[in-house]
Structure formats: C-alpha cells, structure tokens
Amino acid sequence: MHRLLTTKRASGVFLIVGIMTGVGMSGAHAADVCEALWRARNGIFANSGYCFASAEALAVFGKGCFAPYGKLSPADEADVQRIKDIETHQNCPAVPAGVAGPTAPPRQEGGRVVPKYVVQLTLSRAAANKLSASGETVRVAASYYGSAASGVAAGDDGEIGLANETIDLPNGTTAVNMGGISIAERDIRKTAEGKPMLLINVYTSRKVFQDNLLDCGIYQGDAALAGQVEINCKLIGE
C-alpha cells in the first residue's frame, strides 16, 4: 500500500513530505511517485529563488534567480532531505521520465509558449508594514496582447488581447514565476508584431481594503524578453 502525504506550508505551497511504502508498486505508479517527488523537491528551491540551469528544471520552473537565491530555511532543508530519502528508497532516477526535457517543451498543438519569467517586487517600508499589519495581499496581473494587424478588428485602443495571467502573492512574498502559458498561433498572426507583447501591473488584491493601496511601476515589452522583471511599489500618496 502506498500513500503520498502532503502538508500545507505557511507560504501556501503544497509539498510532498512523506510516503508509506509496501510491496507490489507497479512501474507506472513508481514513475508517477518519482516525478511527484522531483517536482516537490525542486519546487522548494524554486520558491526560494534558486537559479536553475538544467533544461528539465528550466522547462518546469523557469530560470528563477531571485532573492534569497536558493537559500533555504531550516524547515525547507528538512523537507528537501526527507524527499531525497524517499527518492533513494524508491530508487528514483535523477530526472524522472515524466519530467519535460529539452526535446519536450511545455507546448500545446498550434500554440506558442511564452517563456517563463520572474516578477520581483520591491516594497517601500511603509507599504510592506501596511500589508503585513492588515493581511492584505498583492496581485500581479500579466496581460499578453499585440497591436492589431492591418484589416484585423480591434478595440478602441487598436490592440488585441491574447491571454491574461493573474497571481495573488501570499503575504510576505515578493517574487513569483509567471509565463509558461501557450497562446494560439492563429491569434498571434492577427498582431502587427507577430509575437506576444506583455504588460504587467501590480496592485493590492482588495481582499481587505476596497481600494488599491499601492503605487507601482509597470513592465511593458516583448513577452519573450521579460526574463527577470523588477517592479518597485510604494503606498499611494507616500
């Protein structure tokens, strides 16, 4: 009998932290377990800004490379070691077969995948204190768009919306991996640029306060070149 155990960490990330093993595990089940463990272990590093270099990790988590750059807390280190022990017990390969590699990028038929990128926020002291004290969270909103090609119907601004991505950051979190989504080629061909453009806005999630509290910079440019986006935020009126 096999059972994966999960716990919810304070950061809101679900991690596999244990497994009960027995006899009779099928090859397919074992492979699924190894892939889940690999993702859980590397996910801990991803959430700590580790700078990934392998094609497999880049395909799943993106480049990362934000503070604290893979430096783990004692609790995270304990989780990583526990997962490693389980991987050893299960005779898991270094990279499970189910993990996307250089010949299997995350892509949908007829779509173009936006490279993953990191949004790193820097909050003023007043903004950080206000969010921490109130429990309000920060929302990062990414809009993928393009200018309408000649003869293509568009909105009043002359643009075509391609996709949207919105993430609410847990309180105290200032970095997030985004991108990795697929946009239909038929939609991209309607744009004058022939590629997805990206606009990133940051504001409070309005879970505590009805109005937005933050005055933040933006990112606007080629989605494929975003890489690591640095955005500074302060309180409105600060």
C-alpha positions as CSV (number, residue, x, y, z in Angstrom):
1,M,0.0,0.0,0.0
2,H,1.4,3.4,-1.0
3,R,0.2,6.8,0.2
4,L,1.6,10.2,-0.5
5,L,1.3,12.6,2.4
6,T,1.0,16.3,1.8
7,T,1.1,19.3,4.1
8,K,0.2,23.0,3.5
9,R,3.1,25.3,4.3
10,A,2.7,28.8,5.5
11,S,3.7,30.0,2.1
12,G,0.6,28.3,0.6
13,V,2.7,25.8,-1.3
14,F,1.7,22.2,-1.1
15,L,4.7,19.9,-0.7
16,I,5.0,16.1,-0.7
17,V,6.8,15.3,2.5
18,G,6.3,11.6,3.1
19,I,5.4,8.3,1.6
20,M,4.4,5.0,3.1
21,T,5.8,2.1,1.0
22,G,5.0,-1.5,0.6
23,V,5.2,-4.2,-2.0
24,G,3.7,-4.5,-5.4
25,M,4.1,-1.0,-6.7
26,S,3.7,-1.0,-10.5
27,G,6.3,0.5,-12.7
28,A,3.9,3.2,-13.8
29,H,2.9,4.1,-10.2
30,A,6.6,4.2,-9.2
31,A,7.3,6.6,-12.1
32,D,4.4,8.9,-11.0
33,V,5.7,8.9,-7.4
34,C,9.3,9.7,-8.5
35,E,8.0,12.6,-10.8
36,A,5.9,14.0,-7.9
37,L,8.9,13.8,-5.6
38,W,11.2,15.5,-8.1
39,R,8.7,18.3,-8.6
40,A,8.1,18.8,-4.9
41,R,11.9,18.9,-4.1
42,N,12.7,21.3,-6.8
43,G,9.6,23.3,-6.1
44,I,11.0,24.2,-2.7
45,F,14.1,25.6,-4.3
46,A,12.0,27.4,-7.0
47,N,10.1,29.2,-4.2
48,S,13.4,30.3,-2.7
49,G,14.7,31.8,-6.0
50,Y,17.2,29.1,-6.9
51,C,19.0,29.7,-10.2
52,F,18.1,26.7,-12.3
53,A,20.4,25.6,-15.1
54,S,19.2,22.2,-16.2
55,A,16.8,22.0,-19.2
56,E,14.3,19.9,-17.3
57,A,14.1,22.4,-14.3
58,L,14.0,25.4,-16.6
59,A,11.1,23.9,-18.6
60,V,9.1,23.3,-15.4
61,F,10.1,26.2,-13.1
62,G,11.7,28.8,-15.3
63,K,15.1,30.4,-14.6
64,G,14.3,31.7,-11.1
65,C,17.3,33.6,-9.8
66,F,15.7,36.0,-7.2
67,A,16.4,36.6,-3.6
68,P,17.3,34.6,-1.5
69,Y,18.7,32.7,-4.5
70,G,18.0,29.2,-3.2
71,K,19.0,29.7,0.4
72,L,16.6,27.5,2.4
73,S,15.1,27.9,5.8
74,P,15.8,25.0,8.3
75,A,12.2,23.8,7.7
76,D,12.7,23.8,3.9
77,E,16.1,22.0,4.3
78,A,14.4,19.3,6.4
79,D,11.7,18.8,3.7
80,V,14.3,18.5,1.0
81,Q,16.2,15.9,2.9
82,R,13.1,13.9,3.6
83,I,12.1,13.9,0.0
84,K,15.7,12.9,-1.0
85,D,15.5,10.0,1.4
86,I,12.2,8.8,-0.1
87,E,13.7,9.2,-3.6
88,T,16.6,7.0,-2.6
89,H,14.2,4.4,-1.1
90,Q,12.2,4.4,-4.3
91,N,15.3,4.1,-6.5
92,C,14.2,7.2,-8.4
93,P,16.3,8.4,-11.3
94,A,18.0,11.8,-11.2
95,V,15.4,13.1,-13.7
96,P,12.1,11.1,-13.9
97,A,10.9,10.2,-17.4
98,G,7.7,12.2,-17.0
99,V,9.6,15.5,-16.5
100,A,9.7,17.7,-19.6
101,G,13.2,17.9,-21.0
102,P,14.9,19.7,-23.9
103,T,13.1,17.6,-26.5
104,A,9.7,18.0,-24.9
105,P,9.0,21.7,-24.0
106,P,5.6,22.5,-22.5
107,R,3.7,23.3,-25.6
108,Q,0.2,22.8,-27.0
109,E,-0.6,21.9,-30.6
110,G,-0.9,25.1,-32.6
111,G,0.3,27.3,-29.8
112,R,3.4,29.3,-28.9
113,V,4.7,29.0,-25.3
114,V,5.6,32.2,-23.6
115,P,9.0,31.7,-21.8
116,K,8.8,31.7,-18.1
117,Y,9.9,34.8,-16.3
118,V,10.2,36.1,-12.7
119,V,8.5,39.2,-11.3
120,Q,10.4,40.6,-8.4
121,L,8.7,43.2,-6.2
122,T,10.5,45.8,-4.0
123,L,8.1,47.3,-1.5
124,S,8.8,50.5,0.4
125,R,9.0,50.1,4.2
126,A,5.6,51.8,4.7
127,A,4.0,49.5,2.0
128,A,5.4,46.4,3.5
129,N,4.3,47.3,7.0
130,K,0.8,48.2,5.8
131,L,0.4,44.9,4.0
132,S,1.8,42.9,6.9
133,A,-0.3,44.6,9.5
134,S,-3.6,44.4,7.6
135,G,-3.2,41.0,5.9
136,E,-3.9,42.5,2.5
137,T,-2.1,40.7,-0.4
138,V,-0.6,41.8,-3.7
139,R,-1.9,40.9,-7.1
140,V,0.4,40.6,-10.1
141,A,-1.5,40.9,-13.4
142,A,0.1,40.0,-16.7
143,S,-1.7,40.9,-20.0
144,Y,-0.5,39.4,-23.3
145,Y,-1.5,41.4,-26.3
146,G,-0.5,42.9,-29.6
147,S,-1.3,45.7,-32.0
148,A,-3.9,44.7,-34.5
149,A,-2.5,43.9,-37.9
150,S,-4.0,45.7,-40.9
151,G,-7.5,44.6,-41.6
152,V,-8.0,42.9,-38.2
153,A,-10.8,44.2,-36.0
154,A,-9.6,45.5,-32.6
155,G,-10.8,47.5,-29.6
156,D,-10.7,51.3,-29.3
157,D,-7.0,51.1,-28.4
158,G,-6.1,49.3,-31.6
159,E,-4.9,46.2,-29.6
160,I,-5.9,42.6,-29.5
161,G,-5.9,40.7,-26.2
162,L,-4.2,37.3,-26.4
163,A,-4.2,36.0,-22.8
164,N,-4.2,37.0,-19.2
165,E,-2.4,35.7,-16.1
166,T,-3.2,36.8,-12.6
167,I,-1.5,35.7,-9.3
168,D,-2.2,36.8,-5.8
169,L,1.0,36.6,-3.7
170,P,0.8,35.3,-0.1
171,N,1.5,37.9,2.4
172,G,5.3,38.4,2.8
173,T,6.1,37.0,-0.7
174,T,7.7,39.4,-3.1
175,A,8.6,37.2,-6.1
176,V,6.6,35.0,-8.5
177,N,7.3,32.8,-11.5
178,M,5.0,33.6,-14.4
179,G,4.7,32.8,-18.1
180,G,4.9,29.2,-19.5
181,I,1.4,29.6,-21.0
182,S,0.5,28.7,-24.6
183,I,-1.0,31.3,-26.9
184,A,-2.7,30.2,-30.1
185,E,-0.7,30.9,-33.2
186,R,-3.8,31.9,-35.1
187,D,-4.3,34.7,-32.6
188,I,-0.7,35.8,-32.7
189,R,-0.9,36.1,-36.5
190,K,-3.5,38.8,-36.0
191,T,-1.0,41.1,-34.4
192,A,1.3,43.5,-36.2
193,E,4.3,42.5,-34.0
194,G,3.8,38.8,-34.8
195,K,4.7,37.9,-31.2
196,P,3.0,38.4,-27.8
197,M,3.7,41.6,-26.0
198,L,3.4,41.8,-22.3
199,L,2.1,44.4,-19.8
200,I,2.5,43.7,-16.1
201,N,0.5,45.7,-13.5
202,V,0.8,45.3,-9.7
203,Y,-1.9,46.3,-7.1
204,T,-3.5,45.1,-3.9
205,S,-5.9,42.2,-4.2
206,R,-8.7,44.2,-2.5
207,K,-9.4,41.3,-0.1
208,V,-9.2,43.6,3.0
209,F,-9.4,47.2,1.5
210,Q,-11.9,48.1,-1.2
211,D,-9.5,50.4,-2.9
212,N,-6.0,49.7,-4.2
213,L,-3.2,50.8,-1.8
214,L,-0.2,50.6,-4.0
215,D,1.5,52.8,-6.5
216,C,3.7,50.5,-8.5
217,G,5.8,50.6,-11.7
218,I,4.9,48.5,-14.7
219,Y,6.6,46.3,-17.3
220,Q,5.7,46.7,-20.9
221,G,7.6,45.0,-23.8
222,D,8.3,41.7,-25.6
223,A,7.0,38.8,-23.5
224,A,9.8,36.6,-24.7
225,L,12.4,39.0,-23.3
226,A,10.9,39.6,-19.9
227,G,13.5,37.4,-18.0
228,Q,13.5,39.0,-14.6
229,V,11.2,41.9,-14.1
230,E,11.9,44.3,-11.3
231,I,8.9,46.4,-10.1
232,N,9.0,48.9,-7.2
233,C,5.9,49.7,-5.1
234,K,5.0,52.2,-2.5
235,L,1.8,53.3,-0.8
236,I,-0.4,55.7,-2.8
237,G,0.4,59.2,-1.6
238,E,3.7,58.1,0.1
